[in-house]
Amino acid sequence: MGTEDAHDDHEHHLPAVEDWPRGFGEASWWPFVTAAGAAGVYVAAALYIIGRGDASLVSPLAGPAALVASVGLFLVGLYGWVYHAFVSTFWSRDANPNSANKLRWGMLAFLGSELATFGALFGYYFYIRAGNWESIFVGIPDLTGSLVIANTTLLILSSVTLHFAHTAIRKDDRRKFLSWLVVTVLLGVVFIAGQVYEYYEFIIHEGFTLTSGFFASAFFGLTGLHGLHVSLGAVLLGIVLVRALAGQYSAERHVSVSTASMYWHFVDVVWIFLVVVLYVGAEVGA
């Protein structure tokens, strides 16, 4: 084997144990770590289900413990993946318009798959509602209170502030970019806290749970999936904020800001549709 072949073998191979946590060439451990964390969420859900009731197979704490561990693993993997792929080499590589366009198209493809996921759940809800119009709304609490109005206002405002941040960095105004980005992240965190509080009120005080009927399963399924996406979006915006504080991004190089904005605006639009269909629709149909 020649020297050149040996060099190629060293530069391009699947990461071995001694490579941890780094990758060589195009190989990296971080996507695997992120995927393992995401898969662990489903394992945690299964443990929670089989840990309920008198004949439970595992401890009732197994599900929540696995969920916390899986989410932590997912966030660590996501941070390492983003840092390894984008952050560490930001200043050493040249701006590539073709690469930026590929990332934007990749985000559009991802959003297309997310649209299909939400569409399937909405299709389930519409199917149940069309076949059993009156009975599915029995026993539901008041959904159109001040909390959902406040949450909706917060999420819409966060899209507006993110647009201002995106516009500012395109004009190379870093001060306004950072200011609007901080406001956006804070609004997103407050929205998530509002959703958690709404769940607390429904489950603890109203007795409205996932097993309360067809509408409850659709409600918690759709709002929970959306809350998961908002949480992921907040993580992505948090990473963008950390990179911005480190001095990255400019008028010529801000593709991460663009793709994160696309994702955040998507979850905003989904929320508005969700409020109209679930919250307002339930009040009209009840």
N, C-alpha and C positions, 0 to 999 in steps of 0.2 A: 504494500500500500504506500503510495507516495505521500509527500509532506502535505500537498494540497488536499488530498482526500482525508488525511488525518485531521487537518484543520477544519474541514467541512463537518466531519463527524463530531468535533468538539462544539462547533457553533450551533448545530441544528440537531437536537435530539430531545426526546421527552424528558422532563425534569426528573432527576433521581432524588433520593432522600437527602444526599449531601448538598443538593442545590437549594434546599429550603432556606428562606422563603423566596429565593430568587428564581428566575427562569433564564434559560439560555436561548439566544436567537429569538424565535417567535413563540417558544414554549413558555408557559408560566403555570404555576400552581394556583394562582388566584381565582381564575374562572371556576376551577374545580371546587375550591373552598366556598365560593359564593353559591354554587349549585347545591353543594352539600347542605349549606345553611337553609336554602329555600326548600329542599326536600325534607329537612327536619321539621319544618312547620306542619307538613302533612302527617308526619309520624307523631308529632305532638297532638294533632287533632284526633288521630286514632287512639292514642293513649288516654286522652281525655274521655272519649266515648266508652272505651272498655273499662275505665276506672270509675264509672258512675254506677249507682245502685248497690243493693245489698250483695249481689253476686259478682262484684267487680273482680276483674282478673289482675289488676295492678293497683297501686296506691293512687288515691285521688289527686295527689300532688305530682304524679309522674307527668301528666299532660302539661300543666303550667310550667314545671321545671324544664321540660324538653322544649317548650315554646321559647322561654327566656334564653336558653342556651342556643337554640337554632337561630333566633333573631340576632343574637350577639355574633354568632359565627358568620351569618350572612352579611352583617354590617362590616365586620373585620375584612371579609373577603372582598366586599365591594370597594372598600377603601384601598386595599392593597392592589386590586385590579386597576382602579382608576389611577392610582399613584404610579404604578409600574408602567402603565400604557401611555399616560398623558403627562403627568405632572413632572416626573423626574427628568424627562428629556425635553421639556417645553422650550428652554432657551437654547438648547444645542441643536435643534432641528429647524429647518427653514419652513416658512409657511407654504402650504401646498393647497391651492384652490381645489384641485381634483379630489384630494383627500377630504377636504371640508365638505364638498358636495356629497361624497359617498356617505359620510357620517349623517348628514341631513336626510338623505334618502333612506339610510338604515333606520333612523328614528321614525320616518314616515311608515316604513314597513312594519316596525314594531307597533306603532299606534294602530295600524290596520288590524293586526292580530288582537290587540286589546279591544278594538271596536267589535270584533267578532265575539269575543268573550262576553262583553257586556250585552251584546245583542242576543246571545243565547239565553242569558238570564232574564232579560226583558221579555223575550219570546215565551219563556216559561210562565212569567207572571201574566202576560196577556192571555195565554191559553187558559190558565186557571180562572182568570177573571171572566172571560167570555163564557165559560161553561158553568160557573157557579157565582153569579154576580152578587147576590145579596148575602149569602151565608159567610163569605170569606171576610167580611168586614165586621162580624160580630165580636164584641169584646175588645176592640182596639182603643187605645187611649187617644187623647187629643194630639194630633200630629202637627198642626199648623199653629203652634204657639210662638212666643217671642224668641225662643231659642233657635229654631230653624231659620227664622228671619234674620237673626243676628249672624248665624253661621254662614248663611248664603251671602249676606252683605260682606262679611270678612273675606270669603273666597273670591268674590267678584273684585273687591278692592285689591286683593293680592295679585290678580291678573293685571290690573291697571298699573300697579306699582312696578311689577316685573317688566311690563312694556316700557315704562319710563326708564328703568335700569338698562334694558336692552338698547333703547334709543340713545341713552347717554354714552354707553361704551362705543357705539358706532360713531359717535362724534368725538370720541377720545376724551370724554369728560369723566375722569376716574372718580372725582369727589361725589358727583351726583350718582354715578353708577353704584358706588359702594353704599351710599345713603339709601337709595331706593331698594337695593338688594337686601340690606339689613331689615328694612320695613317689611319686605315680602316674606322673608323667612319667619319673622315674628308673627305676621298674620297667619301664615300656614300653621305654625305651632299652636296658636290660640284656637284656630279652627279644629285641629285634632283634639285639643283639650275639650272643646265644646261638644264634639261628637262623643267622647268618652263620658262626659257628664250626662248627655242625653241618654246613652245606654244605661247608665247608672239609675237615672230617674225611671226609665221604662221598666227595667228588670227588677229593681229593688222596691220602688214605691208603687208602680202600676201593675206589677206581676205580668208584664208583657214580655215574653221570652221567645226564644227560637222555636219552642214546641207549642206555641199558643195557636197554631193553625196555619193554613196555607199562606195567608197574607203575612204573618209573622216570619215565616221561613223566607219568603221573597224579600221582605223588608230588611231583615238582618243580613241576608245573603248579599243583596245589592249594596246596601249602605256599608257593610263590612268590607266588601271587595273594594268599594270606592275609598273607604278610609285607609285601606292598605296601600292603595295607589297614591293617595295624598301623602302618606307617611314616607313612601319611597321618593316621591317628588321633593319632600322637605329635606330628605337626606341628600339628594342630588343638588339641590340649591345650597345646602350647607357646604357641600364639597366645593361648589363654585365660589361660595363666599370665602372659604379658607384660601383657595387659590388666588382670589382677587386681593385678599389682604396680604398675600405673599408677593404681590406686584405683578402677577400674570394678567393677561388679557390686554388687548389694545384694539384700536379701530380696525386693524388688519387681521388680528388673530383673536377671535372670540367665538369659535364654532361651538364650544361647550355651552356658552351662554345661550346660543340660538337653539340648540337641541333641548336643553333643559327647559327653555321657554315654551317650546312646542309641546313638551310633555305636560307642563303645568297648565297651559291653556286648554289642553285636551281634558284633563280631569275637572277643570272648571266647567266646561261645556257639559260633560257627563253629569255633574252635580245638578246643574240647572234642569236638565231633562229628568233626572231622578226625582227632584223636588216636585216637578209638575206631575209626573206619573204616579209616584208613591204618596207623597204627602198631600198634595192638593187633590189628586185623584181619589184617594181614600175618603177624604172629607166629602167630596161630591157624590161618591158611590154609596156611602154609608146611609 
